[in-house]
Amino acid sequence: MRVELSDITVRFGDLTAVDRVSLDFRSGEVHALVGENGAGKTTVMNALFGLVRSASGSIAVDGETCRWASPQDAIARGLGMVHQHFMLQDSMTVLENIVLCNEPTGRFGFVDFRAARAHMAEVATAYGIEVDLDATVGALSLGQRQVVEILKVLYRHADMLILDEPTAVLTPQEKDRLFGVLRNFRRDGKAIVLITHKLDEVMELADRVSVMRGGRLISSAPVAETTKTAIARDIVGGELPAEIARAERAPGAVVLSVDGLTVRSRGRTVGPISFDVRAGEIVGVAGVSGNGQAELVQALTGLRRAHGGSVRLAGRPLDGLDVGARRARGMSYIPEDRQRVGLALEARVSENAAIGRMDQPGFRRGPFRIRSAMNRFAAELIARYRIKVAGPEARAATMSGGNKQKLVVGRELSRDTPLVVVENPTWGVDIGAIEFIHSELVRMRDAGHAILMVSTELDEVLALSDRILVLYEGRISGEVARAEADRTAVGQLMVSHGPSAAEIAA
């Protein structure tokens, strides 16, 4: 298969999101598409897949010009797309999700699940994919859900796979398994497009790399003929950001105190967990996904009821308080899931930016919101965090994933609370934005704020943390100081419990 895009232009009102971009994709090749948030990467692929209509340009498959009325036309020609935010039904099984809207039917019009199961078993075996077709999707890890999305595409006999940020929240182990599957696809002659911000992955997997900036194609070359530094410079349009400077300082008083916290989830108990976070330090939490990180954060923020133990913020107990009350006590929260937890997607950017501030002077007059104040504050966040959006009045749903993340990060850090709880703060954001968000977290730390950061990016945990707590099977398997932290020391604690206090004493 050979797919060619010629002079594709996409406009949303007065905004030109993609400006005369030409690309081609070939069988048996992984083609990486990289660029800043809002550079047009996802939009040009959405145009290829029939999700948005281009203002000009053409698409050709194996030399034949094609015009899509909908994504169904693209699917019929062998294209498949796995989106950054999964399109799965949590209450349905893996098999039901795979066949949804494309169900095989038997003689009397009933869904032939037996035929679908047999076909998917063949596909899974051919590509070395392990999956329980009867598992409920809501019970799967993020890595397993990623596999289900890929199986949906394969079920429709796709010869070209478009993957949008496929490793954004995967653990290193899940990423390695996914790359193994993609290599099998390449060996089988499929064309693969990898939209990503992770240049190490580009160098590891891709055959060709194309860089977009400001809606335009900046460069395109075989990976063997370029370097990670050259790609990064094309992405940012100049020199790379300087390394973050962090002040050496002794931590202050305890801000967050967790004592014997236990949480029950899906038939298991997470905990007991005990630790402190002090003013002026970043405490990182590392661990393979599914080892209790989500339950810990949900219990701390009030999204899940704790089964036992206590949590105190600045000496005051939080037990029994809901999310709003905890935020009012001095907690900010950057969630892992910006789509469902971090933002109200159909609300305006200004409304999302003002969450947590509506009771402050200047934002409300009696029962009425002051729209001008909300717009001014949103405009400040847009400028400070370089958020690419039409303006404060735009709907949050119109932003790219990375710009949504920057909005959430900016809103929460600007609340200036004693404690910030952070989950995967740089999920799906570009090189420049990663450096900026990291520098903002370090700035907050240097200003005396306490930060608890949970991240699936081990390099991020190692780079930012003053102390690292490692979770394994729902408990803290060990703690590593910054001076002693490296990938080996933390990695060993991610797969086994560290020595007990008695063993250390012996």
C-alpha positions as MATLAB code, in Angstrom:
seq = 'MRVELSDITVRFGDLTAVDRVSLDFRSGEVHALVGENGAGKTTVMNALFGLVRSASGSIAVDGETCRWASPQDAIARGLGMVHQHFMLQDSMTVLENIVLCNEPTGRFGFVDFRAARAHMAEVATAYGIEVDLDATVGALSLGQRQVVEILKVLYRHADMLILDEPTAVLTPQEKDRLFGVLRNFRRDGKAIVLITHKLDEVMELADRVSVMRGGRLISSAPVAETTKTAIARDIVGGELPAEIARAERAPGAVVLSVDGLTVRSRGRTVGPISFDVRAGEIVGVAGVSGNGQAELVQALTGLRRAHGGSVRLAGRPLDGLDVGARRARGMSYIPEDRQRVGLALEARVSENAAIGRMDQPGFRRGPFRIRSAMNRFAAELIARYRIKVAGPEARAATMSGGNKQKLVVGRELSRDTPLVVVENPTWGVDIGAIEFIHSELVRMRDAGHAILMVSTELDEVLALSDRILVLYEGRISGEVARAEADRTAVGQLMVSHGPSAAEIAA';
ca = [
       0.000    0.000    0.000;
       1.132    3.562   -0.751;
      -0.877    6.504    0.579;
      -0.114   10.009   -0.628;
      -1.314   13.367    0.678;
      -0.812   16.296   -1.690;
      -1.107   19.956   -0.606;
      -3.631   19.238    2.168;
      -5.040   22.388    3.808;
      -7.486   22.322    6.725;
      -9.173   25.417    8.146;
     -11.379   25.920   11.182;
     -12.976   29.304   10.619;
     -10.170   31.837   10.333;
      -7.597   29.387   11.712;
      -5.440   27.461    9.215;
      -4.596   24.284   11.151;
      -2.841   22.522    8.237;
      -1.195   24.517    5.457;
      -0.419   22.738    2.137;
       1.093   19.602    3.638;
       2.287   16.750    1.397;
       3.236   13.362    2.860;
       3.434    9.766    1.701;
       3.266    6.486    3.620;
       4.444    3.071    2.427;
       3.889   -0.580    3.260;
       6.412   -2.157    5.608;
       7.449    1.177    7.078;
       6.969    3.057   10.358;
       6.621    6.764    9.618;
       6.849    9.024   12.695;
       5.021   12.364   12.654;
       6.295   14.801   15.296;
       5.845   18.446   16.255;
       4.653   20.808   18.959;
       1.135   20.719   20.383;
      -1.145   22.333   17.832;
       1.352   21.818   14.991;
      -1.328   20.047   12.939;
      -0.153   16.426   13.275;
      -3.452   14.936   14.444;
      -5.481   17.249   12.220;
      -3.725   16.168    9.015;
      -4.222   12.509   10.001;
      -7.882   13.224   10.789;
      -8.161   14.623    7.260;
      -6.580   11.458    5.878;
      -9.012    9.327    7.882;
     -12.093   11.329    6.866;
     -12.793   12.839   10.284;
     -12.322   16.426    9.054;
     -12.787   17.876    5.605;
      -9.810   19.527    3.916;
     -10.247   22.885    2.209;
      -7.917   21.823   -0.604;
      -5.517   19.078   -1.643;
      -5.955   15.416   -2.509;
      -5.539   11.888   -1.155;
      -4.388    8.944   -3.273;
      -4.223    5.251   -2.351;
      -2.030    3.137   -4.624;
      -2.155    5.888   -7.246;
      -5.964    6.245   -7.217;
      -7.391    9.594   -6.062;
      -9.878    9.095   -3.233;
     -12.536   11.290   -1.642;
     -13.963   10.234    1.707;
     -17.558   11.021    2.675;
     -16.822    9.613    6.147;
     -14.247    7.483    8.016;
     -16.135    4.407    6.815;
     -14.824    5.101    3.303;
     -11.243    5.273    4.618;
     -11.746    2.042    6.579;
     -13.054    0.353    3.429;
      -9.785    1.278    1.684;
      -7.689   -0.324    4.434;
      -6.994    2.598    6.792;
      -7.383    2.369   10.558;
      -6.819    4.957   13.283;
      -6.219    4.535   17.040;
      -6.937    7.834   18.752;
      -5.047    9.352   21.666;
      -8.134    9.124   23.865;
      -9.567    5.628   23.603;
     -12.987    5.101   21.997;
     -14.052    2.101   24.090;
     -17.172    1.136   26.056;
     -16.042    0.295   29.594;
     -19.075   -1.857   30.418;
     -18.643   -4.138   27.399;
     -16.225   -7.036   26.915;
     -13.132   -6.883   24.750;
     -14.801   -8.923   22.007;
     -17.957   -6.786   22.083;
     -15.864   -3.623   21.714;
     -13.906   -5.089   18.815;
     -16.987   -5.989   16.754;
     -19.070   -2.936   17.756;
     -20.668   -1.345   14.665;
     -19.176   -4.085   12.475;
     -20.838   -7.179   13.890;
     -20.743  -10.430   11.891;
     -24.190  -11.952   11.515;
     -25.362  -15.533   11.101;
     -28.192  -17.039    9.070;
     -30.990  -15.441   11.108;
     -29.446  -12.006   11.622;
     -27.986  -12.639   15.077;
     -24.438  -11.543   15.904;
     -22.075  -14.446   15.234;
     -19.701  -14.054   18.174;
     -18.254  -17.501   17.533;
     -16.967  -16.424   14.107;
     -15.642  -13.138   15.508;
     -13.870  -14.952   18.347;
     -12.233  -17.418   15.955;
     -11.059  -14.609   13.665;
      -9.619  -12.539   16.539;
      -7.848  -15.594   17.981;
      -6.108  -16.051   14.618;
      -5.119  -12.376   14.475;
      -3.826  -12.357   18.061;
      -1.763  -15.492   17.468;
      -0.334  -14.186   14.188;
       0.953  -10.981   15.792;
       1.889  -12.313   19.225;
      -0.877  -10.418   21.047;
      -2.179  -11.700   24.375;
      -5.681  -10.578   25.330;
      -8.690  -11.982   27.194;
     -11.614  -11.483   24.808;
     -14.108  -11.986   27.656;
     -12.596   -9.391   30.019;
     -14.603   -6.241   30.719;
     -12.784   -3.245   29.217;
     -13.354   -1.140   32.338;
     -11.165   -3.578   34.300;
      -8.196   -3.352   31.895;
      -5.001   -1.354   32.296;
      -4.232    1.462   29.849;
      -1.772   -0.759   28.001;
      -4.388   -3.497   27.577;
      -6.934   -0.954   26.314;
      -4.390    0.206   23.752;
      -4.180   -3.383   22.473;
      -7.981   -3.573   22.225;
      -8.016   -0.421   20.091;
      -5.417   -1.956   17.767;
      -7.396   -5.197   17.545;
     -10.458   -3.184   16.513;
      -8.450   -1.816   13.597;
      -7.092   -5.246   12.634;
     -10.586   -6.751   12.794;
     -11.514   -4.371    9.979;
      -8.561   -5.684    7.880;
      -6.538   -2.458    7.977;
      -3.328   -2.312    5.933;
      -2.377    1.083    7.345;
      -2.451    1.943   11.068;
      -2.420    5.528   12.368;
      -1.488    5.637   16.063;
      -1.905    8.959   17.895;
       0.384    9.180   20.957;
       0.140    5.407   21.560;
       2.627    5.323   24.468;
       1.584    8.533   26.247;
       0.593    6.821   29.510;
       2.059    3.341   29.043;
       4.660    1.865   31.363;
       8.069    0.936   29.873;
       7.020   -2.732   29.878;
       3.739   -1.957   28.084;
       5.584    0.211   25.577;
       8.041   -2.591   24.806;
       5.176   -5.037   24.227;
       3.419   -2.555   21.940;
       6.594   -1.948   19.919;
       7.019   -5.691   19.531;
       3.521   -5.878   18.046;
       4.226   -2.932   15.712;
       7.417   -4.562   14.476;
       5.384   -7.637   13.618;
       2.966   -5.424   11.694;
       5.844   -3.847    9.770;
       7.273   -7.291    8.968;
       3.839   -8.259    7.659;
       3.901   -5.324    5.222;
       1.568   -2.889    6.971;
       2.130    0.868    6.834;
       2.294    2.493   10.283;
       2.032    6.176   11.171;
       3.261    7.032   14.660;
       2.219   10.443   16.011;
       4.422   11.045   19.035;
       6.372   13.558   21.117;
       8.913   10.997   22.319;
      12.014   11.273   20.184;
      13.715    8.275   21.798;
      10.854    6.168   20.463;
      11.227    7.709   17.013;
      14.896    6.742   16.933;
      14.106    3.252   18.253;
      11.221    2.265   15.972;
      10.679    4.586   13.017;
      12.059    4.279    9.497;
      11.185    7.840    8.488;
      10.336   10.984   10.457;
       8.444   14.102    9.412;
       8.318   17.300   11.477;
       5.396   19.739   11.475;
       5.363   23.230   12.970;
       2.607   25.824   12.800;
       0.536   23.656   10.458;
       3.334   23.251    7.905;
       5.690   20.409    7.020;
       9.188   21.486    8.111;
      11.260   18.423    7.249;
      10.980   14.766    6.257;
      13.864   12.292    6.184;
      14.904    8.699    6.868;
      15.684    8.288   10.557;
      19.095    6.846    9.651;
      20.010   10.180    8.012;
      19.122   12.497   10.924;
      19.665   12.845   14.668;
      17.474   13.352   17.720;
      18.987   16.814   18.219;
      18.255   17.841   14.624;
      14.654   16.646   14.919;
      14.217   18.516   18.209;
      15.546   21.739   16.677;
      13.117   21.417   13.770;
      10.276   20.926   16.259;
      10.997   24.021   18.365;
      12.308   26.141   15.512;
      15.653   26.969   17.105;
      17.888   26.090   19.998;
      16.703   23.630   22.627;
      15.650   24.779   26.130;
      18.397   25.022   28.726;
      18.567   22.468   31.531;
      16.342   23.340   34.488;
      18.195   24.897   37.423;
      16.992   23.869   40.884;
      18.021   25.459   44.143;
      19.487   23.267   46.851;
      17.308   23.665   49.907;
      16.306   21.791   53.028;
      12.605   20.874   53.078;
      10.368   22.651   55.567;
       7.433   21.581   57.688;
       5.232   18.598   56.825;
       2.391   19.679   54.507;
       0.864   16.295   53.592;
       0.864   13.447   56.113;
      -0.449   10.018   55.114;
      -0.690    7.439   57.910;
      -1.718    3.820   57.323;
      -3.947    4.681   54.361;
      -5.806    1.695   52.860;
      -8.091    1.678   49.843;
     -10.265   -1.162   48.557;
     -10.586   -1.566   44.809;
     -11.800   -4.432   42.616;
     -11.445   -7.118   45.235;
      -8.012   -6.056   46.498;
      -6.672   -3.724   49.167;
      -4.091   -1.047   48.398;
      -1.974   -0.204   51.446;
      -1.363    0.399   54.209;
       0.631    3.362   52.930;
       2.390    5.946   55.098;
       4.572    8.905   54.038;
       5.009   12.668   54.398;
       5.553   15.448   51.878;
       7.242   18.582   53.184;
       7.192   22.173   52.044;
       9.790   22.816   49.363;
      10.178   19.282   48.048;
       8.936   17.146   45.181;
       8.176   13.579   46.186;
       7.873   11.325   43.145;
       5.860    8.115   43.078;
       7.112    5.462   40.650;
       5.795    2.016   39.838;
       4.463   -0.206   37.099;
       0.923    0.848   36.188;
      -1.728   -0.906   38.261;
       0.245   -1.169   41.502;
      -1.958    1.210   43.467;
      -0.995    4.646   42.126;
      -4.510    5.484   40.898;
      -6.161    4.358   44.137;
      -3.674    6.347   46.226;
      -4.280    9.581   44.311;
      -8.056    9.113   44.286;
      -8.087    8.595   48.054;
      -5.896   11.671   48.643;
      -8.018   13.936   46.439;
     -11.410   12.695   47.635;
     -12.390   10.886   44.433;
     -12.447    7.549   46.294;
     -13.342    6.775   49.904;
     -10.480    5.422   51.997;
     -11.054    2.168   53.859;
      -8.683    2.995   56.718;
      -5.899    5.274   57.884;
      -5.746    9.058   57.858;
      -4.672   11.966   55.656;
      -3.753   15.390   57.029;
      -3.050   18.606   55.138;
      -1.075   21.217   57.059;
      -1.990   19.399   60.256;
      -5.745   19.334   59.584;
      -7.512   16.020   58.896;
      -9.077   15.513   55.456;
     -10.934   12.304   56.327;
     -14.529   12.407   55.110;
     -14.104   15.594   53.052;
     -15.141   15.653   49.398;
     -13.075   16.954   46.466;
     -14.268   20.550   46.783;
     -13.594   20.722   50.506;
     -10.071   19.336   50.072;
      -9.316   21.883   47.358;
     -10.617   24.629   49.661;
      -8.237   23.403   52.389;
      -5.239   24.011   50.101;
      -4.876   21.149   47.615;
      -4.480   21.486   43.855;
      -4.796   18.461   41.587;
      -3.552   17.804   38.052;
      -5.320   14.547   37.074;
      -4.118   11.843   34.726;
      -7.356   11.960   32.718;
      -7.751   15.524   31.456;
     -10.704   14.480   29.293;
     -13.014   13.123   31.987;
     -11.621   14.592   35.213;
      -9.558   17.668   34.379;
     -11.879   19.580   32.044;
     -15.488   20.205   31.111;
     -14.949   19.786   27.382;
     -18.109   21.545   26.204;
     -17.513   24.520   28.493;
     -15.486   27.551   27.437;
     -11.760   27.813   28.097;
     -12.508   30.754   30.422;
     -14.951   28.651   32.443;
     -12.472   25.816   32.761;
      -9.697   28.217   33.752;
     -11.863   29.729   36.522;
     -12.620   26.391   38.227;
     -11.604   26.781   41.855;
     -11.668   30.592   41.671;
     -15.342   31.417   41.376;
     -15.639   32.305   45.071;
     -12.702   34.699   44.923;
     -13.221   38.500   44.842;
     -13.397   39.810   41.312;
     -14.808   36.651   39.718;
     -18.353   36.871   41.061;
     -20.828   39.663   41.845;
     -23.538   38.210   44.040;
     -24.902   35.120   42.290;
     -23.512   36.251   38.910;
     -20.181   35.419   37.321;
     -18.061   38.262   35.975;
     -17.366   37.101   32.433;
     -14.768   39.799   31.713;
     -12.678   38.741   34.736;
     -12.857   35.095   33.673;
     -11.757   36.002   30.151;
      -8.852   38.124   31.413;
      -7.600   35.336   33.652;
      -7.934   32.748   30.859;
      -6.014   35.049   28.505;
      -3.195   35.259   31.078;
      -2.988   31.455   31.263;
      -3.078   31.161   27.462;
      -0.148   33.568   27.158;
       1.926   32.208   30.070;
       1.560   28.537   29.129;
       1.609   29.111   25.362;
      -1.751   27.404   24.909;
      -2.820   27.251   21.274;
      -6.548   27.980   21.164;
      -8.801   30.482   19.394;
      -9.320   32.413   22.648;
     -10.965   32.377   26.084;
     -14.426   31.938   24.561;
     -13.469   28.803   22.610;
     -14.736   25.433   23.797;
     -12.171   23.293   25.587;
     -13.031   20.411   23.232;
     -11.500   22.321   20.287;
      -7.957   22.134   21.718;
      -5.389   19.449   21.009;
      -4.617   16.987   23.800;
      -1.369   18.693   24.754;
      -2.975   22.125   24.937;
      -5.729   20.731   27.140;
      -2.997   19.452   29.436;
      -1.323   22.851   29.548;
      -4.645   24.479   30.485;
      -5.137   22.077   33.399;
      -1.541   22.489   34.592;
      -1.724   26.272   34.368;
      -5.052   26.459   36.192;
      -3.923   24.228   39.055;
      -0.448   25.695   39.577;
      -1.808   29.247   39.485;
      -4.016   28.467   42.509;
      -0.812   28.744   44.581;
      -1.901   26.158   47.162;
       0.416   24.607   49.782;
       0.035   21.142   48.186;
      -0.040   20.090   44.544;
      -0.911   16.490   43.627;
       0.209   15.740   40.064;
      -0.435   12.713   37.813;
       1.545   12.435   34.569;
       1.933   16.211   34.200;
       3.484   16.082   30.711;
       1.212   13.469   29.133;
       1.038   14.166   25.392;
       2.826   17.531   25.410;
       5.723   18.608   23.210;
       9.402   19.144   24.029;
       9.132   22.844   24.781;
       6.014   22.385   26.898;
       7.611   19.528   28.853;
      10.532   21.755   29.798;
       8.201   24.603   30.718;
       5.931   22.435   32.893;
       8.954   20.875   34.590;
      10.395   24.339   35.285;
       7.056   25.457   36.737;
       6.978   22.473   39.094;
      10.549   23.204   40.201;
       9.633   26.894   40.644;
       6.713   25.882   42.877;
       9.033   23.624   44.856;
      11.637   26.379   45.241;
       8.893   28.755   46.431;
       8.094   26.375   49.286;
       5.160   24.370   47.947;
       4.842   20.627   48.583;
       4.432   18.522   45.429;
       3.445   14.861   45.184;
       4.061   13.684   41.606;
       2.921   10.340   40.231;
       4.324    9.605   36.774;
       4.666    6.617   34.479;
       7.704    8.372   32.947;
      10.604    7.108   35.049;
      12.971    9.697   33.547;
      10.565   12.423   34.681;
      10.453   11.037   38.226;
      14.257   10.807   38.344;
      14.745   14.317   36.959;
      12.356   16.181   39.253;
      12.076   14.309   42.548;
      13.875   15.088   45.789;
      12.711   11.700   47.093;
      11.171    8.774   45.240;
       8.588    6.389   46.683;
       8.103    3.165   44.721;
       4.775    1.320   44.774;
       4.620   -2.430   44.234;
       1.505   -4.560   44.730;
      -0.286   -1.751   46.531;
       2.415   -0.944   49.090;
       5.556    1.168   49.252;
       8.387   -1.180   48.344;
      11.075    1.358   49.072;
      12.179    4.986   49.192;
      15.170    6.370   47.266;
      16.851    9.720   47.895;
      17.678   11.925   44.907;
      21.423   11.444   45.364;
      21.058    7.662   45.197;
      18.358    7.450   42.515;
      19.036    5.783   39.184;
      17.037    3.605   36.808;
      18.488    0.389   38.232;
      17.776    1.168   41.895;
      14.223    2.351   41.213;
      13.576   -0.385   38.641;
      14.396   -3.141   41.127;
      11.878   -1.717   43.619;
       9.220   -1.546   40.868;
       9.186   -5.344   40.564;
       9.766   -6.502   44.150;
       9.403   -5.405   47.755;
      12.500   -3.878   49.315;
      14.070   -5.216   52.518;
      12.023   -4.897   55.677;
      13.145   -2.800   58.629;
      14.210   -5.989   60.459;
      16.311   -7.105   57.472;
      18.004   -3.708   57.280;
      18.761   -3.785   61.023;
      20.249   -7.264   60.702;
];
